[in-house]
């Protein structure tokens, strides 16, 4: 287990994580602030001095260069993705994929063709000379980045017919992102730090938990009731933040419960029932105190 620590409104929030942490609860504002803090940390330049704007991993300031930061949400801009614009998920996948394919012979052939076009066609037919001023044209030397610009991306159905982005179901949009993420994890030299912030039913959540993560860190925001696999992977985010891996947290909750709870295993059963969607009296009391 690794420990992540950050500060939200002067409150220290820390939790243990192996690969996944599921932020479960009704406090949307606090979960938004946690995700926003992490995304801002990865996307902005930090001061050299350690401060509460930092995100910490294992007691030290998290080194942003150790991870590739990615995010999945329901606002996935498919139109922008298909254009392969800068920083799109599909473009990142293509960059990594092309780095891992041996096509040097084919690439050299393309370079020879472009050089020939520059020397024998462009120079004689496209360049403009006027009053000792020149407009000289040339094809750029081809590399992975230029190859990607030449690619055309289309969405097809099982019959290979092109379909519109508006024909996609919600599950299609999320699953495609997950497929791209899995490919990036497999191809990339370093682990990813992934935020997943969208509506998740039990099927989608299970698809996420089935990812082959290696050493990646994945934070998942959901309040959809579901069957759980490992309670240690949960962070309850309601009025307070409780890490289900932390035994001290569990005993603190036992002390706050008005009814008798024999041990932490009995409390864990109540918490599991809460996440599963039960409304029995013990769950109702738990909800009142968390």
N, C-alpha and C positions, 0 to 999 in steps of 0.2 A: 504494500500500500504506500502511496505517496500522499503528502499533505499539500493542499492548496489553501492559501490565506490571502484575503483582500479586505479592504475597508469600505463600508457603505455608510455614509452619513455618520462618520466617527464610530461606527460599530464594527468590531472585528468579526469577520465570518471566516471560519476555517473548517475544512472537512477532509476526510481521508478518501482517496480514490485509487482504484486499481487502473481500470480503463474507462469505466462508465460512472457517472453520477446522475441520478434522476432527481431533478428538482420538482417535488410533488407538493401541491398545496394551492390555496386560494389567493395568496398574496402576490398578485400579478405585478404590482409596482416594485416590490423588492426583487422578484425574479428578473424583471426588466432591468433593474439597476445593476444586478450581478452580471447579467449578460452584457449590458452596455459598458460596464467598467472593463470587462475583459477585452471586448472588441476594441474599445478606445485605446487600451494599453498596447495591443498589437499593432494598431494602425497609426499611432502617433509616436513622435520622438520624445523620449523621456529625458528628464534632467539627469545629470550624472549622479547627483546625490539621491540616496534612498529616501523615499517618502511614501505617504499613504496613497499616492496615485499609482504605485506599483502593484503588481500581482506577484505573490511569492509562491515558490515551489520548494518544498523540503527545507524551509527556513531561509532560503536565499532568494534574491530577486530573480524571477523567472527570466531566463535568457530567451528572448524572442527568436533568436537565430536557431534555437534547438528544435523549433516546431514550424510547420507550415499551418498558418491559421486559415480555417475555412468555416463557412456558415451555411446551414440549410434552413430555409423558411418558406412560407407559403407565397411569398412575394417574388419567387424565382422568375426573373425576367427572361422568358423563353425567346422573345424576339431579339433581345440583345445577345443572348447566348448563341443563337444560330448565326448571328453576324460575326461571331468569333472576335468580339471586341476585347479590348484589354481587360485583364483580370477576371475574365469569365471562367466558370468552372470547366466548360468544355475545352476552352483553349488551354487551360492548365493541364488537363488530361492529355491533349494532343502533344503538347510540348514534351511531357514526360514519356509518352509512348514513342515518339519519333527518336528520342534519345536512346531508346532501348531496342531499336530495330536496326539491323545491319543492312543498309541500302546504299553504301558508299559508291558502289559501281554505278547504280542508276543515277545517283546525285551527280557524279562526275560527268556522266553523259549529258545531263541537263546543263551543266556548266559549260561544256564544250559547245552545245547548241546555242546557248545565249551569247557566248563569246563570238561565235561565228555570225550571229545576227547583228551584233554590235559592229563588227568589223566590215561586214559585207552588205548590210542592208541599212541599218540605222544611220551610219555615218554618211552614206551617199544619198539617202532618200529623206531623212527627217530633219537633219541639222539645218539651221538657218544662219546665214552670214549676211550682215547688213552693216555697212559703214564701219568695218573692222570690229563689229560686236557680234557675238555668237550665241546662239541657242543650241547647245549640244545635248543630245538625248542619248540615253543608254539604258539597257536592261540591268537591273541590279544583280549582283552575284547571288546565286541561289543558296539558301541555307534553310534550316528547319523553320525559322520564323517566316521566311518568304514562302516556303511551301504551304504553311498553314493558311496564309492569305489567299492561296489559290484554291483551297478546299471549299466546296459547297456542301452545306449541311442541310439535310431534309429529314422530316419525320415521316416514317412509313408504317403502315399496318402489316399484319402477317402475310398479306398478299403482295407486299412490296409497292402498294399504292401510296402516293404521297397524301398526307393528311395535314390539316391545319392545326396550329397550336390550340385553337379553340375547340378542337374535337377531343382534346385530352381530358381524362378524368383527373380528379384531385390526386388519387393514388398514383396515377402515371407520373405526375410531376414530382412527387416525393420519391418514388421508387427510382426514377431516372437519376435524381441527384445522389441517391444512395449507391447506385451502380457506378457512377462516376467517382464518388468518394472511395469506394472499395478499390477501384482501379488505381487511383492516385496513391492510396496507402501501399498497394503492392509495388508500384513503380518508383515511389519516392525514396530517397536515401534516408530521410529523417521522418519522424512521426508527425502526425497532424494534431492540431488542437482544434476540435470541432464543436461548434455550438449548434444545437438543433432546437429551433424555436418555431413550432408550428403545431397545428392540431394533429394529434396522433391517436388513432384507435389502436386496439390491441394488436391487430395485424401489422400495422406500421411499426409499432414499438418493438415487436418481436423481430421484424426485419432489421431494425437498427441493432438490436442486441445480438444478432447473428453475424454482424460484421467481424471480419478477421482484423483485429485492431493493431496487432503488434504492440508497440509501446505508446500508442496514441492516447490522447485524453479526449473524452467525449462527454459533454454536458447536455442533458436533455431536459427541456421544460415541458411538463404536462400536468394536468389535473384530472385527466380522464381515468376513471376507476378501472382497474385491471388486476389480473392475477400476477403476482410477483414471483420472481425467481430467487433473488438474493436481497434480503432486506438491507444488508450492509451497503448496497449500492444506492441507497435513498437519502436524500436531504429533504426533510420536511420544512416547507417555507410557508408559514401562516403568520400569526402575530409574532412568533419567534422562529428562529432557525435551529433545527435539531438534526445532527448528523447521526444516522442510525448505526454507524460503525463504532461510535464512541460509547463505551460502557458507562462513563461518567454521566453522559447525557441521558442514558436510559434510566439510571438510578435517580437522577434529578427528576425525571418525569414520574417515576414511581412515588417519590415523596410528595409530588403535587396532586396525585390522584386521591380523591376522597375515599374511594372504596379500597379494600384490601387487595393488594397485588403481591403474590407470594414471592416472585423473583422476576428477573429480566426476561426470562422465556415467556412468562405469562403476559408481560407487557408487550413483547414482540408479537404475540398472537393477536392482541387487540389492535396493534398498529397495522398488521397484515390485513385484518378484517376491515379496517378503515380504508386502506388503499384498494381493497377488493370491492368496496361499495356497501358494506354492511352498515345497518343503522341500529344495532342493538344498544342497550343502555351503556355499556362500557365504552363503545365507540363514541357515543354522544358526549360522554364526560371527557374523553380524550380530546375531542374537537374543541370543547369549551376551554381547555387549558393550553392548547398549543397555538 
